[in-house]
Amino acid sequence: MKQIEATILGQSYMLACPPDGEALLREAVAIVDREMSAIRDAGKVKARERIAVLTALNLAYQRAEQAHAPVPAPTANTVVADGEMDVEHLIRRIDSVLGPNGQLL
């Protein structure tokens, strides 16, 4: 497995990276660094461990919030060539119907 070097909050980390996953991992590192820096720069929390926990909670909350957000109805933007629906939009609609446990009933 490939390894990449990443910097988060000024500290360097060596991270294992799956093949073809470097761009996504670097994007994740950038998000974590940005969120941790924002908490640190707000000035109320100084301990790196507490900043990391607050960042993890914020990101988890955002993800949970997205998972429970209603899926918008199809618009002209969801229709692609030859009148086919955008596959990503259909997957989001199916996921919203199945619910958090992935089952219909």
C-alpha positions as CSV (number, residue, x, y, z in Angstrom):
1,M,0.0,0.0,0.0
2,K,1.3,3.4,-0.9
3,Q,2.1,6.0,1.8
4,I,1.7,9.7,1.6
5,E,2.9,12.5,3.9
6,A,0.3,14.9,5.1
7,T,0.3,17.9,7.4
8,I,-2.5,18.6,9.8
9,L,-2.3,21.5,12.2
10,G,1.4,21.9,11.4
11,Q,2.2,18.3,12.3
12,S,3.4,15.8,9.7
13,Y,1.8,12.3,9.4
14,M,2.6,9.3,7.2
15,L,-0.7,7.8,6.0
16,A,-1.4,4.6,4.2
17,C,-3.2,5.2,1.0
18,P,-5.1,2.7,-1.1
19,P,-4.3,2.5,-4.8
20,D,-6.0,5.3,-6.7
21,G,-7.1,6.9,-3.4
22,E,-4.5,9.6,-3.1
23,A,-6.7,12.5,-4.3
24,L,-9.5,11.6,-2.0
25,L,-7.2,11.1,1.0
26,R,-5.6,14.5,0.3
27,E,-9.0,16.1,0.1
28,A,-9.9,14.5,3.5
29,V,-6.7,15.7,5.0
30,A,-7.4,19.3,3.8
31,I,-10.9,19.1,5.3
32,V,-9.6,17.9,8.7
33,D,-6.8,20.5,8.7
34,R,-9.2,23.3,7.8
35,E,-11.7,22.3,10.5
36,M,-9.0,21.8,13.2
37,S,-7.4,25.2,12.3
38,A,-10.7,26.9,12.6
39,I,-11.3,25.6,16.1
40,R,-7.7,26.4,17.1
41,D,-8.0,29.9,15.6
42,A,-11.2,30.6,17.4
43,G,-9.0,30.7,20.5
44,K,-11.1,28.9,23.0
45,V,-9.5,25.5,22.7
46,K,-5.7,25.0,22.8
47,A,-5.1,21.3,23.5
48,R,-4.5,19.4,20.2
49,E,-6.4,16.4,21.5
50,R,-9.5,18.4,22.4
51,I,-9.3,20.2,19.0
52,A,-9.2,16.7,17.3
53,V,-12.2,15.5,19.2
54,L,-14.3,18.6,18.5
55,T,-13.3,18.4,14.8
56,A,-14.4,14.7,14.7
57,L,-17.7,15.5,16.3
58,N,-18.3,18.4,13.9
59,L,-17.6,16.3,10.9
60,A,-19.6,13.4,12.1
61,Y,-22.5,15.7,12.8
62,Q,-22.3,17.2,9.3
63,R,-22.3,13.7,7.8
64,A,-25.3,12.6,9.9
65,E,-27.1,15.8,9.0
66,Q,-26.5,15.1,5.3
67,A,-27.7,11.5,5.7
68,H,-31.0,12.7,7.1
69,A,-31.5,15.6,4.7
70,P,-34.5,15.2,2.3
71,V,-33.6,14.4,-1.3
72,P,-34.7,17.1,-3.6
73,A,-37.2,16.3,-6.4
74,P,-35.7,15.8,-9.8
75,T,-35.1,19.0,-11.8
76,A,-33.9,19.7,-15.3
77,N,-30.4,19.4,-14.0
78,T,-30.9,15.7,-13.1
79,V,-31.7,14.8,-16.7
80,V,-28.7,14.0,-18.8
81,A,-28.3,12.9,-22.5
82,D,-31.2,11.0,-24.1
83,G,-33.6,11.8,-21.2
84,E,-31.8,9.5,-18.7
85,M,-31.9,10.4,-15.0
86,D,-28.6,11.3,-13.3
87,V,-27.4,8.0,-11.7
88,E,-26.1,9.8,-8.6
89,H,-29.5,11.5,-8.0
90,L,-31.2,8.1,-8.3
91,I,-28.8,6.5,-5.8
92,R,-29.5,9.4,-3.3
93,R,-33.2,8.9,-3.7
94,I,-33.0,5.1,-3.2
95,D,-30.8,5.7,-0.1
96,S,-33.3,8.2,1.3
97,V,-36.1,5.7,0.9
98,L,-34.2,2.8,2.4
99,G,-33.3,4.7,5.5
100,P,-30.2,4.5,7.7
101,N,-30.2,0.7,8.1
102,G,-30.3,0.1,4.3
103,Q,-33.6,-1.8,4.4
104,L,-37.0,-0.9,3.0
105,L,-39.0,-2.6,5.7
